[in-house]
C-alpha cells in the first residue's frame, strides 16, 4: 500500500491577506491562512470542496484575500475558481500559470470506477485545523477510516458515502483513496451529532467535474 501517491497529490488551499496594526497605523506583512485541502487528479485538474472557496467570491480581494494553492514542499501560487458545483460541494481551481498544471501530472490521482464495499479500509490526507498543525514544509496530515455505508447503486449517482473514522475541519477537500490509490471520494462534512461518522462526495461526481473542466 503506497501512501506516498496519496500524500504527494495533496495541497493546502489558503488566502493571503495583509493585516493592519492599529497601534502603529501600519500594514503588517501579508499573512497566510489555511482554509482547507485540495488535490491533483485526472491529469492536471485541481479539485476541492465548494464550501472551502465559495465565500471568496462574495467580496473584494482587499477584504477576503487572495486565493492561493501550495504547500507540501511547493511554493504558494495565486489561484482562481474555475468551476463551483454547490449542489455536490465540489470545485475546480485554476492556478494562474496554466502551464503549471502540466507539471503536476506525476502527482495526479486516478478516479475509481467501481462501487465500494462496506468495511473496506480507506485513507485520506489533508490540512486539518488550519495553520495550527503546519510544519516548515507544510506537509499534509495522514489518516484512515472504513467505509460504513455505500448508499444506492452506482447507476443512481449517489451523492455521498459514509465513512467511519475521525475528521476535523480543514480536511474538507481531501481525497479519499482505496488500497490501490484510486479516488473513491472527497471529504465534505460530518453530521453535527458525531465526529466518528463523516460524509465523502462519491467518486462519480469527481469524475463528472473533471470531464467538465476538460471539455
LINCORFEN-V794266 format. One record per residue. N is the residue number from 1. PHI is phi as a letter, one per 30 degrees, with the letter a starting at -180 (NA if undefined). D_CENTER is the distance of its C-alpha to the mean C-alpha in Angstrom with 1 decimal. Layout:
# LINCORFEN-V794266
N:PHI:D_CENTER / N:PHI:D_CENTER
This chain:
# LINCORFEN-V794266
1:NA:21.5 / 2:c:19.6 / 3:d:16.8 / 4:d:16.7 / 5:e:15.2 / 6:d:12.0 / 7:d:12.1 / 8:d:12.9 / 9:d:10.0 / 10:c:7.4 / 11:b:7.5 / 12:d:7.6 / 13:c:7.7 / 14:b:11.2 / 15:b:14.5 / 16:c:17.8 / 17:b:20.8 / 18:d:24.4 / 19:c:26.0 / 20:c:29.6 / 21:c:32.2 / 22:d:34.8 / 23:d:37.3 / 24:c:37.6 / 25:i:36.6 / 26:b:34.4 / 27:d:30.8 / 28:d:29.0 / 29:e:26.7 / 30:e:23.2 / 31:c:20.8 / 32:c:17.1 / 33:b:15.1 / 34:d:11.6 / 35:c:9.7 / 36:l:6.3 / 37:b:3.4 / 38:b:2.7 / 39:a:5.5 / 40:d:9.0 / 41:a:10.8 / 42:h:14.2 / 43:h:16.1 / 44:j:14.2 / 45:c:11.7 / 46:c:8.4 / 47:c:6.1 / 48:b:3.7 / 49:c:5.9 / 50:d:9.3 / 51:d:10.4 / 52:d:8.2 / 53:c:10.3 / 54:d:13.3 / 55:d:15.6 / 56:d:15.6 / 57:c:17.6 / 58:c:20.3 / 59:a:22.1 / 60:d:23.5 / 61:d:21.6 / 62:d:24.3 / 63:c:23.1 / 64:d:19.3 / 65:j:18.8 / 66:c:17.5 / 67:d:13.8 / 68:b:12.9 / 69:b:10.5 / 70:l:11.7 / 71:i:12.7 / 72:h:13.2 / 73:i:16.8 / 74:b:16.1 / 75:d:17.1 / 76:d:15.2 / 77:b:15.8 / 78:d:16.2 / 79:b:13.9 / 80:b:14.4 / 81:d:13.1 / 82:c:14.6 / 83:b:13.9 / 84:b:13.3 / 85:c:13.8 / 86:d:14.6 / 87:d:16.4 / 88:c:13.6 / 89:h:10.8 / 90:b:9.0 / 91:b:9.0 / 92:c:9.7 / 93:c:10.3 / 94:c:13.5 / 95:d:14.5 / 96:e:18.0 / 97:d:19.6 / 98:d:19.1 / 99:d:20.8 / 100:d:18.1 / 101:d:16.0 / 102:d:18.9 / 103:d:18.9 / 104:c:15.5 / 105:d:16.7 / 106:d:17.7 / 107:c:14.1 / 108:d:13.0 / 109:c:12.6 / 110:c:14.8 / 111:c:14.4 / 112:d:16.8 / 113:b:19.9 / 114:b:21.5 / 115:d:21.6 / 116:d:20.6 / 117:c:23.3 / 118:d:23.4 / 119:j:23.7 / 120:d:21.8 / 121:d:19.7 / 122:b:16.0 / 123:b:13.7 / 124:a:10.2 / 125:b:9.0 / 126:a:7.1 / 127:b:8.8 / 128:d:10.8 / 129:i:13.6 / 130:h:12.6 / 131:d:15.3 / 132:d:17.4 / 133:c:16.3 / 134:d:15.9 / 135:c:18.5 / 136:d:20.2 / 137:c:17.9 / 138:h:14.6 / 139:d:13.7 / 140:d:11.1 / 141:c:12.5 / 142:c:13.3 / 143:a:14.2 / 144:b:15.9 / 145:a:16.9 / 146:b:19.1 / 147:d:19.0 / 148:c:21.1 / 149:a:21.5 / 150:c:20.7 / 151:i:22.2 / 152:d:24.4 / 153:d:25.1 / 154:e:22.8 / 155:d:25.2 / 156:c:24.4 / 157:h:20.7 / 158:e:19.4 / 159:d:16.8 / 160:b:15.5 / 161:b:16.2 / 162:c:17.2 / 163:c:16.4 / 164:c:18.9 / 165:l:17.5 / 166:c:16.4 / 167:b:13.3 / 168:b:13.0 / 169:e:11.5 / 170:j:8.6 / 171:d:7.1 / 172:e:5.6 / 173:j:2.4 / 174:d:4.0 / 175:d:6.4 / 176:c:9.8 / 177:b:12.7 / 178:c:16.5 / 179:d:19.3 / 180:c:19.4 / 181:i:15.7 / 182:d:15.2 / 183:d:12.0 / 184:c:13.4 / 185:l:10.5 / 186:b:7.1 / 187:d:7.5 / 188:c:8.8 / 189:a:11.8 / 190:b:15.1 / 191:e:18.7 / 192:d:20.5 / 193:d:23.2 / 194:a:21.4 / 195:c:18.5 / 196:c:19.7 / 197:b:18.5 / 198:b:15.0 / 199:c:13.7 / 200:b:11.2 / 201:d:11.2 / 202:d:13.6 / 203:d:13.4 / 204:e:16.1 / 205:d:14.1 / 206:d:11.5 / 207:d:14.7 / 208:d:16.2 / 209:d:13.7 / 210:d:13.9 / 211:d:17.7 / 212:d:17.8 / 213:d:16.2 / 214:d:18.8 / 215:d:21.6
